[in-house]
Amino acid sequence: MPRGFRVLDGLRPRTTETASSRILRRPDNYDDGLTPGGNLHAGLIRALRHPVC
């Protein structure tokens, strides 16, 4: 899985922040396309999978 997502690049001008900081500052209605509902749950999944990638 690539480190940067196009969706994140489009919404977040800063690409140097960690996945954890993205989760903390992500709005509840954020949708990254990983889950039907998006939001915080999908962000947690990405943070857990990120080191493996």
N, C-alpha and C positions, 0 to 999 in steps of 0.2 A: 504494500500500500504506500502510495507517495506521501511524503511528509506534509506537503501543503495541499489543501483542498481549494478548488476554484471558488467555491461558495464562501469560504473563509476569507480568501484573498479579496473578494468583492465587498465583503462587509467590514472587514478589519484592515485599516490602513497599516497597522503595525503587525508585521509577520514574524518578529523576533521574540514575541512573548510566548511563554510555554503554554501547553495545553491546559494546565491547571488554572492559569490566570484567565484563559479564555472562558473556562467554565464559570469561574467566579463572576466575571463581568458580562456573561451572556444573558440577554433578556429571556424571560420565560417562554416567549412565543417563538424562539429561534428554531429554525428547521434546517438541519444539515442533510436531510435525505436518507439517513441511516435507519431511521425508524419512522413509522407512520405519524407519530406524534411529535417527533423531533425533541426540542427543548432539552432540559438538563440531563435526562436519562441517556440520550444519544451522546451527549458530551462526556458523560462518565465512561461510557463504553469506549469512546475514542481514546480517552486518557489511559484506560487500562490496556488497550491494544497498542498504543503508541510505542512503548519501549520495545515491544516484540518486533515491530516493523524496523 
